[in-house]
Amino acid sequence: MFMIQANNISKIYHVGSQDIYALKQVSFTIEDGEFVVILGPSGAGKSTLLNILGGIDVLDEGEILVNEHALSKKNEQQLCDYRAKEIGFVFQFYNLIPTLTVYENVALMKDIKKDILPVHQILEDVGLKEHKKQFPGQLSGGEQQRVSIARALCKNPNILLCDEPTGALDSDTGKMILSLLQNMCRTYHKTTIIVTHNAAIAPCGDKVISIHNGTISSIITHEHPMDIKEVEW
Ligand SMILES: Nc1ncnc2c1ncn2[C@@H]1O[C@H](COP(=O)(O)OP(=O)(O)OP(=O)(O)O)[C@@H](O)[C@H]1O
């Protein structure tokens, strides 16, 4: 059974009289627990794909099955539950609440889902136990991204969607964050999808889906993905 199965999906934006295919007949599968890199240049359609997978946007053609359930058959309430319970989001600019402490930013997930993972344990896993009483503004960018990963994991989602998670970080910190995501993917067996324009990350994926102009140019699987520490960019 696949965690995600995309069958000929298309997303079309209508601008004036013009139809813009952000995605055109895209098909792929992702297995439960896979660490997947979606790679492509600016404008390729990566964010569009991530937004559809996350239930933030809807597709126009084709179908996506997540855990064998078709996203297009979900009504508004079901999509809201899907976003709240099944998906953890990690964004490029962290999106933390500045007036809440590290602990409170993560514990906030209790308001969204009842059965969250223990906040203390997750903060320890991401190396932030000592920082739990600090505010986001008192942390480095890498530490703030750790908080956002802790927040996403704490919900105990099936899928982690990460949109350019290292885009705002220097290369060493970016590598630490990717390493953490890979470790958490393995430890908690979470299907993890990283969207990036950085081709250096590609060898670290169990699967690499390359997108250009809204279509898939290649899908490569690595039986032995590279350790992120060995990557240079
Ligand atoms: N709301 C919209 N209305 C019209 N066109 C859009 C809209 N959103 C995206 N597009 C177009 O769809 C295409 C794919 O955009 P998308 O943001 O998914 O690319 P991307 O690969 O994520 O790029 P980036 O790395 O720069 O974020 C682009 O041509 C973009 O201009």
The ligand as a Tripos MOL2 file, in Angstrom:
@<TRIPOS>MOLECULE
LIG
   31    33     1     0     0
SMALL
NO_CHARGES

@<TRIPOS>ATOM
      1 N1         -2.2840   31.8270   -7.7330 N.pl3     1 LIG1
      2 C1         -1.6770   31.7250   -8.9200 C.ar      1 LIG1
      3 N2         -2.1830   32.3180  -10.0100 N.ar      1 LIG1
      4 C2         -1.5810   32.2110  -11.2110 C.ar      1 LIG1
      5 N3         -0.4570   31.4980  -11.4330 N.ar      1 LIG1
      6 C3          0.1040   30.8770  -10.3800 C.ar      1 LIG1
      7 C4         -0.4700   30.9640   -9.0590 C.ar      1 LIG1
      8 N4          0.3020   30.2320   -8.2160 N.ar      1 LIG1
      9 C5          1.3110   29.7220   -8.9580 C.ar      1 LIG1
     10 N5          1.1950   30.1260  -10.2520 N.ar      1 LIG1
     11 C6          2.0870   29.7580  -11.3450 C.3       1 LIG1
     12 O1          2.2300   28.3370  -11.3650 O.3       1 LIG1
     13 C7          3.5820   27.9630  -11.6360 C.3       1 LIG1
     14 C8          4.1420   27.1100  -10.5090 C.3       1 LIG1
     15 O2          4.2780   27.9000   -9.3330 O.3       1 LIG1
     16 P1          4.8480   27.3050   -7.9670 P.3       1 LIG1
     17 O3          4.7750   28.4090   -6.9440 O.co2     1 LIG1
     18 O4          4.1580   26.0430   -7.6380 O.co2     1 LIG1
     19 O5          6.3680   27.0110   -8.3440 O.3       1 LIG1
     20 P2          7.5890   26.6480   -7.3770 P.3       1 LIG1
     21 O6          8.3310   25.5410   -8.0360 O.co2     1 LIG1
     22 O7          7.1160   26.3930   -5.9940 O.co2     1 LIG1
     23 O8          8.4450   27.9760   -7.4210 O.3       1 LIG1
     24 P3          9.3290   28.6520   -6.2310 P.3       1 LIG1
     25 O9         10.4750   27.7080   -5.9710 O.co2     1 LIG1
     26 O10         9.7690   29.9440   -6.8290 O.co2     1 LIG1
     27 O11         8.4390   28.8180   -5.0460 O.co2     1 LIG1
     28 C9          4.3360   29.2730  -11.8720 C.3       1 LIG1
     29 O12         4.3630   29.5270  -13.2460 O.3       1 LIG1
     30 C10         3.4930   30.2990  -11.1450 C.3       1 LIG1
     31 O13         3.6360   31.5740  -11.7270 O.3       1 LIG1
@<TRIPOS>BOND
     1     1     2 1
     2     2     3 ar
     3     2     7 ar
     4     3     4 ar
     5     4     5 ar
     6     5     6 ar
     7     6     7 ar
     8     6    10 ar
     9     7     8 ar
    10     8     9 ar
    11     9    10 ar
    12    10    11 1
    13    11    12 1
    14    11    30 1
    15    12    13 1
    16    13    14 1
    17    13    28 1
    18    14    15 1
    19    15    16 1
    20    16    17 2
    21    16    18 1
    22    16    19 1
    23    19    20 1
    24    20    21 2
    25    20    22 1
    26    20    23 1
    27    23    24 1
    28    24    25 2
    29    24    26 1
    30    24    27 1
    31    28    29 1
    32    28    30 1
    33    30    31 1
@<TRIPOS>SUBSTRUCTURE
     1 LIG1         1 GROUP 0 **** ****
